[in-house]
Amino acid sequence: MRSTHTRRMQRVGGVVAAGALLVGLAACSSGGGGSSPLASAGPEGVDDGSELTLWTRAPLEKQAKLLVEAYNASHENQVKLTVVPNDDYVAKVGAAAGSDSLPDLFAADIVYVPNWVEQGLFQDLTANIDGLDFKDEINKGHLAAGTSDDKEHVLPFVLDLSMLFWNKELYKEAGLDPEQGPTTLAEFAEDAKAVQALNKPDTYGTATGLNCGGCLVFTWFPSVWADGEQVMNEDGTESLLAEDGAKEVYSTWADLWKSGAVLPSSKDEAGPTWTAGFTEGKVGVMPYPATLLSSTPFDVGVSGIPGPKGGDSTFVGGDGIGVSKDSKKAAQSWNFLSWLMSEDAQVGVLAKDNDVVSRSDLANNEYSSKDPRLVTINEVASKGDTPYSLNFQEAFNSPTSPWLTLVRNAVLEGTDTVDADSDAITDVLSQ
């Protein structure tokens, strides 16, 4: 994985959809603090019985509740958790930031973190994070997303990785080795076609979300990274999605679509049900969220997402968390974050619940060792990346993004416009 810690050095205030609600906040101080300065908080912060407020998105409710319950049971400080509907979260954060009423702590989708850091919504945690003995073991993608001008503002809250999942029963029926997943993109396509060749009713080789930009970056970017290529330049201002590795990804999926091995509803899938076919046992193999492993009701194999030449990688998604600019209890808030990175939280809470840990030195733990798939997921996390761009939302996640245009042209329409469509992505990234 490339280092991204310094690529925000020359950043200027861009505005993405997530940040559009926050225009005017650039003047807010990221070091704005309160009565308990972070710099003097020490490695563990202050646990003096303060009440802290924390906001998170609804998709992370399960993990957030477990973490808060464990912290409250073992500390004098008490965290009051507010879970916000996903679609309302950006607006709620924007409104609170504008009225200086953010909670002490708040989590954010990691792709929004760079913009919110630039807007000054988080306090500087550099001295605190640097004081952690295990700093080098913390997921680098999430740390990098919260770093600006060499100042660190965010730690991982909950990781969500994209992994390759395959249905072992369908593999057996197709004459494939259920214990061996694809090691190259070509093998992935061969396996998908083998499952499709079963000609079982309502069963398909693979599936994706061809009208869901977020799904596609989550599941297709890793194939590019697995080959050692990048999807954007260091500053996130130029698309590299017309390079050979990326074109191989499009052509592989175009061939799968043409052959009928892709779940037909993938064509118009905009995100809400993009994993449903696999969860229902009707899809042979597909890139899939690791967080759904524990809820998948049949035996599956798991590996990193392969590239055209082999290797594997993952999109390190999920949410980062930091101390808000408005917190007057920064030292107490750091106490929660310091505990969040501890073995007690990472293993005793997250790993125990079959969630991914944020520290590579804890990848193999008493809970993951009982399921080799969890060890695989934890280990692949260290190979993954978290792409960075201030204009990521408009370039890739938006329903009208040029990224969606590129994919649909290349896979569904078969046009020879990848270079021009990649240039259109650059036009948005460089704004």
SULGI-V185176 format. One line per field, one symbol per residue. phi: phi as a letter, one per 40 degrees, with the letter a starting at -180 (. if undefined). burial: + if it has 16 or more other ideal C-beta (glycine too) atoms within 10 Angstrom, else -. A space follows every 10 residues. Layout:
phi: ???
burial: ???
This chain:
phi: .ccbcbccdb cbccbbdccd cbdgcdcccc bcbbcbdcdb cgcbgbbbgc cbbabacddb ddcccccccc cccbbcdbcb cbbbddcccc ccccccccbf bcccbacadc ccddcccccg cbccbdcccc cccbdcccdc ccccccbafg bcbbbccbcb bcbcbbcccc cdccgccccb ccbbcccdcc ccccccccfc dfbbcaaabc bbdcccccbb ddcccccgcb cacdcgbacb cbcdcccccc cccccccccg cbddccdbcb hcbcbcdccc gbbcaacacc ccdcbccacb cbacccbdbh gaaacccgbc aacccccbbc ccccdccccd cccdccccbc cccgccccbc cbcbbccccc adcccdcccc dcccabcbac bddccbcccb cccccdcccc cccgccbdcc cccccddccc c
burial: +--+--++-- +--+++-++- ++--+--+-+ -+++-+-+-- +---+++--+ -++++++-++ --++-+++-+ ++--+-+-+- +-++----++ -+++-++--- -+++++++++ ++++++++++ +++++++++- -+----++++ ++++++++-- ++++++++++ ++++++++-+ +-++-+-+-- +++++-+++- ++++++---- --++++++++ ++++++++++ +++++++-++ ++--++++++ +++-++++++ ++++-++--- +++-++--+- ---++-+++- ++++++++++ +-+--+---+ +++++++++- ++++++++++ +++++++-++ ++++++++++ ++--++++++ +--+++++++ -++++-++-- --++++++-+ ++++++++++ ++++++++-- ++++++++++ ++----++-- ++++++-+++ -
